[in-house]
């Protein structure tokens, strides 16, 4: 991913935190048949491997796991809120008219090596961890143990585990850092007045980014 220094995320910890806050990723691999991608929820465990590891699972019927060899290079792509930015919000438009539209967004690409553990203990732990992470905070959280053991065992026969050992992070937060202060004011105000929740989320991120 192309990351100009002005838009680069600070460090691995910030990028790992971004991935944890946006845990639905695109897994991309390359095999004999070319590129293949699968969208899946993942969970990050920082103590696994040198830089941490992500865990998830795929449907056994998904050909992806058969097209990427154990230990092969892979990419996980995480995206956050994004929004169109009109030059009409820029003070510079009034002054020179030398402005064009753009897009504000945040994304992290994680480089690593993928493997496909299929043993029952791995799958059960993976399912329990994913469920616990996303049920946390609910008044009556559902747990894997709420389902009958034989039903869970049947479901696990239909999936394959995914382990992704991290080798590096690339993070980009393009949030109008390249614009003059008055233009940033206009972006925050314009996006903040939008009816779209994602626009307002990006407005808050732009405001935070300029205060760093």
N, C-alpha and C positions, 0 to 999 in steps of 0.2 A: 504494500500500500504506500502511495506517495504521501509523505508527511512533512510539510514545510515546518521548520523549527518553531515558528510562531504558533502553530496549531498542535504541536506535539504534547501528549499527556506526560505528566511529570516522571513517573517511575512505574516499575512493575507492580508495586502495591496498589497504586491508583488504578492501573489497568485491570488487575485481578478483581478489585472492588467493583469496577464497572461491569465486568462479566458476571459477577455474582448478583448485581442489581438488575441485569438483563439476561436471565439464564436460558433463554430460548435461542439456540445457535444454529448456524448452518455449517455442517461438516462437509468439507470439500477434499476429495482425494483424486489421485491420478493412477490409473491402472492400464492394463493392456487394451481396454476399450475406450480409453480417454478419460475425461473428467466425469465425476459423478458427485452429486450433492444430496444430502439429506438434512432436513430440519428436525431438530430434536431438543428437548430440555436436558440440561446437564447440571451437574453439581461439582464444585471445585473443592479439592482437598490440598491445601498448601504444603502439607508435610510429605506428600507423595512425590518422590523423585527430587531432582535438583531444584526445579522451579515450580513444583506442584503438578497436579494432574486433574483432568476433568473426566467425569464418569457419566455414562448414560446407557441407553439400550436402543436397539433397532428391532423392527419386526423381522423374524427369521425369513419371511417371504421377500423381504427387501434384498435385492441382489447386491447392494452396496458392499456388504461385508465380505462377499466373495470376490469383489473386484479390486480390493485393496489388500495387499499382502501384510501379514503381521509385521509390525515395526516400520511400515512405510511412512514417508513424509506425508503430512496432512495439514489442513488449515481449518480452524474454527473461526467463524465470523459472528461477532456480536454487534448489534446496532441499538442505538437509543433513539430519543426523540429527534425529529427533523422537521424543517419548515422552510418554505419558500420566503425569500426576502425581496420585497419590491424596492427599487431605487427611489420610489416616491417618498419613502420614509427618511431619506438622507438629506441632511442640511446641504451637503455638497451639490445636490441636484439644483437647489435654488441659486447656488453661487456660480457654478460652471456648467451644469448639465452633463458633465463628463462622468456618468455613472451607468452601471448596468445591473441587471438582476443577479442574484446568487442564491445559494442554498446553504443553510446552516444545519449542521448535523454532528453527531458523535458516533464513533465506531472503534472497535478494537478487533484486530486480527491476531490470532494466537497461532504460532507455528509449533508443530510437534510431531510426534510419532504415534500412530494409531494401532491398537490391537483389539482383538475380539474375544474376550474371556467368555466362556460358555458354562462354567461350572455353576452348580446350583447355589453354593454359598455366596459367590460373587453376585449373582443375579438377585438373590433375596436381599442382600445388604444394599445393593444399588437401589432397588425398589423401595426399601424401607427408608433409606436416606433421602431420596427424592420426595417421597410422600411426606416425611416429617418436616422437610424444609418448606414445602408449600402449604402444608396444613397448619403450620405454626401461626399462632395468633387467633385461630378460629375458636369460638366458644365450645364447640364439640368437634375437635379434630379427628379425622378418620385415620386409622392406622392399618397397616397391612394385616395385622393380627385380627382385625374385625371381619375379614373374609375367611371362609372355611379353608383349611390347609390343602385339601385336595383340589379346590378351585384355584388357589394360588399356584399350586404345582402345575396344573394344566395350563394356566396362563403363561408361566415361565417357559414352558416347552415351545411357546410360539415367539420367543424373543431371543436375541443374541446381545451380549454385553458389549459396551464400547469403553475402552480405556484410552485416554489421550494424554500422553506424557509431554508436558510443555518444554519447548526448547527456547522460545522467545515470544515477546509481546511487541506489537506495534499499535499505538493508540493515537487517534486523531480526534480533536474537539475543535471543529471549525465554527467559531461563535463570534464572528465579526471583529476579532482581535486586530485585523488589518485596517479597520476604519477609524477615522477621527472620532474624538469623544462625542461630538454633536451628532454624528451619524449613528453612533451606538445608542445614544439617547432615543433617536427616532425608531430604531429597530426594537428596542425594549418596549417603547410605548405602542408601536404598531402591533407587534406580536401579542403584547399583553392585553390589548383591547379586542383580540380575536375571540370569536365564539368557540373555536376549536381548542379543546384542552391541550393537545400536543403543541399548538402554537404558544400557548401561555407557558407551557413547561420550558420550551426553548427560550422564551423571553427571560425566564428566571435564570436559566443557564448562562445566557449572554450577560445578564447583569452581574452574576457571580464571577464570570470569567474576567470582566474588566476590573474587578476589585482585587484580583490576585497580585 
